[in-house]
Amino acid sequence: MEPTTTDALIIGAGPVGLFEVFQLGLQGVRAQVIDALPHVGGQCAELYADKPIYDIPALSVCTGRELVERLQAQIAPMQATFHLGQVVESLQRQDDGRFAISTSGGLRYVSTCVFIAAGAGAFVPRAFPLADCQPYAGTQVHHHPSALQGAPDAATVVFGGDDQALGWALELAEYRPAVTLLHRRAQLQATPDLLQRMHAAIGDGRLQFVAGQPVARTEIDGRLCSLTLALPDGGTQELAVDQLLVALGLSPKLGPLAQWGLAMERKQIPVNTENFQTAEPGIFAVGDINTYPGKKKLILSGFHEATLAAFGAMALIAPQRLTALEYTTTSKRLHHILGVG
């Protein structure tokens, strides 16, 4: 496959990465965006989707989910292309000065500039504690309900004990008749409302709850069919399973980023605050992944960094064009890009 050629490739589709799309779009640059998660939003979508945020300008309060939705609406005119569920595995400078990028899914790009908006690194799902179940990943072991396969009446097990696990289990129990919530302990770390709904679903026979630690698995004809659980009372139990949904949250990992040859300070990338370029010309770092004197890990700071990075990149993307400061209130060019006026 021939690589996709672009002027701007953004690694990370969290709030700062999405705003980078917007700022590049105002400069007339359509970006390619890569993220390890299967959806946009980064930490906002995964860690505090329904929790309130109070420090976004002009918004007295919004949830992480609402912020991501607003950013998606804002960048819609920019026509960026998103490649989700992909981890950037290599990033190398070519002889012509551009960067060659490849992903875990076999995608290849050549880009004039690269914007790293990866937060604390690529968010990857925490693995199921029983390593013997790894061969079933993608067919019977999943990390999001949308990936579930098989018949609706197949034995579905949700492993976890927080709000996300309970929420997924209750949602699945609405249309799957054989759903079990499995957690290591009987104590769950969830909101009172979710716990109340869980107990109601158990009472109605729509959901089963089991407390136990997976210690072994059984397969038939190469397919996972049951888990052996060590119970709190010292006994064991066999639990039938056809689809296993692991809800243990996400863990940020630098992964291949650490091998890209960039200068690092305590797992962060130093940048020049004039344009948030790294020591490698053409590579910019915005958001929580960067560091500089006075750095504050705030979404607001990331928006500022993304703006200056977009202006700074134009010296490489279109050096023949002087990038003048225009205002969205008056610029006809910007109105045309935004589809207003």
JOWO-V838949 format. One record per run of one state. SS is the DSSP state (A for helix, B for strand, O for the rest). FROM is the first residue (numbers start at 1). LEN is the number of residues. If there is no record, write none. Layout:
[[SS:FROM:LEN] [SS:FROM:LEN]]
//
This chain:
[[O:1:3] [B:4:8] [O:12:2] [B:14:1] [A:15:12] [O:27:4] [B:31:5] [O:36:5] [B:41:1] [A:42:5] [O:47:5] [B:52:2] [O:54:2] [B:56:1] [O:57:2] [B:59:1] [O:60:2] [B:62:2] [A:64:15] [O:79:2] [B:81:4] [O:85:3] [B:88:6] [O:94:5] [B:99:5] [O:104:4] [B:108:9] [O:117:5] [B:122:4] [O:126:5] [A:131:6] [B:137:1] [O:138:3] [B:141:2] [O:143:2] [A:145:3] [O:148:8] [B:156:4] [O:160:2] [B:162:1] [A:163:11] [O:174:5] [B:179:5] [O:184:5] [B:189:1] [O:190:2] [A:192:12] [O:204:4] [B:208:13] [O:221:2] [B:223:9] [O:232:4] [B:236:5] [O:241:2] [B:243:4] [O:247:3] [B:250:4] [O:254:1] [A:255:5] [O:260:5] [B:265:1] [O:266:2] [B:268:3] [O:271:1] [B:272:1] [O:273:4] [B:277:1] [O:278:5] [B:283:3] [O:286:1] [A:287:3] [B:290:2] [O:292:7] [A:299:19] [O:318:14] [A:332:7] [O:339:3]]
//
